Amino acid sequence: MACSSASIQDAAKVAQGAEYVLMVMGLDQTQEREDHDRTDLVLPGQQQNLITAVAKAAKRPIVLVLLCGGPVDVTFAKLDPHIGAIIWAGYPGEAGGVALAQVIFGDHNPGW
């Protein structure tokens, strides 16, 4: 389903009622892969608008997880005080969800 301004508003309403918000955004292999160059580094579609609207509506700063293989310009998120953390996860594979949960909940620190 394509992201429309109506679905962005719906997502912001859901975020208002949530204690914590984690957004998983980024690219898939239809947008980046071997022999397929992207023409820019921004998140595709309405992702930036969605992230900004949800972050603004949330009670606390959100966690933004990026799934992508290459660089993505998320300067807007870095400068947004409503976004408390940005995690670049690459394409984490089958155990990626568990690994992300362990990092987010403090059960594992990949820097140590």
C-alpha positions in Angstrom: 0.0 0.0 0.0 1.4 3.4 -0.9 1.9 5.9 1.8 -0.6 8.8 1.4 -1.1 11.9 3.5 -4.2 10.2 5.0 -2.1 7.2 6.2 0.5 9.6 7.6 -2.2 11.2 9.7 -3.4 7.8 10.8 0.1 6.8 11.8 0.5 10.0 13.8 -2.7 9.4 15.7 -1.5 5.9 16.6 1.8 7.3 17.8 0.0 9.8 20.1 -1.4 6.8 22.0 1.8 4.7 22.2 4.2 4.8 25.1 7.2 4.1 22.8 7.5 4.3 19.0 10.0 2.5 16.9 9.9 3.0 13.1 11.6 0.7 10.7 12.2 2.4 7.4 14.6 2.3 4.4 15.1 0.6 1.1 14.6 -2.8 -0.3 16.4 -4.6 -3.1 14.0 -3.2 -5.7 15.6 0.2 -5.0 19.2 -0.8 -4.5 21.1 -3.8 -5.7 23.9 -4.9 -7.8 23.7 -3.2 -11.3 21.1 -0.7 -10.1 22.2 2.8 -9.2 20.0 5.1 -7.2 19.8 8.7 -8.5 19.8 10.2 -5.0 20.4 9.4 -1.3 17.0 10.4 0.1 14.5 7.9 1.5 12.0 7.0 -1.2 8.4 7.9 -1.3 6.8 9.7 1.7 9.1 8.1 4.3 10.6 11.4 5.4 7.2 13.0 5.8 5.9 9.9 7.7 8.9 9.8 10.1 8.7 13.5 10.8 4.9 13.4 11.4 5.0 10.4 13.7 8.1 11.7 15.6 6.3 15.0 16.2 3.1 13.2 17.5 4.9 10.7 19.7 5.0 11.2 23.5 8.8 10.5 23.6 11.6 10.7 21.1 11.3 7.8 18.7 13.8 5.2 17.6 14.4 5.1 13.8 15.8 1.9 12.4 17.1 2.0 8.8 17.2 -1.1 6.6 19.4 -0.4 3.6 22.6 -1.6 2.1 24.0 1.8 1.1 24.1 5.3 2.4 20.9 7.3 3.0 20.7 11.0 3.8 18.8 11.2 7.1 20.1 14.7 8.0 16.5 15.7 8.7 16.3 12.9 11.4 19.7 13.7 12.9 18.6 17.3 13.5 15.1 16.4 14.8 14.8 16.6 18.6 11.8 14.2 18.4 14.1 11.4 17.1 16.1 10.0 20.0 18.1 7.3 18.2 19.0 6.2 14.7 20.1 2.7 14.1 21.5 1.6 10.7 20.8 -2.1 10.5 21.8 -2.9 6.9 19.9 -6.0 5.7 20.2 -7.9 8.9 18.9 -11.3 7.7 16.9 -14.0 9.6 18.1 -13.2 13.1 18.0 -9.4 12.6 14.8 -8.8 14.5 16.2 -10.5 17.6 19.5 -8.7 17.3 17.8 -5.3 17.0 15.6 -6.0 20.0 18.6 -7.0 22.1 20.3 -3.7 21.2 17.2 -1.5 21.6 16.4 -3.1 25.0 20.0 -2.9 26.3 20.6 -6.7 26.4 23.6 -6.3 24.0 25.9 -3.4 23.2 27.5 -4.0 19.8 30.2 -1.5 20.7 31.7 -3.7 23.4 
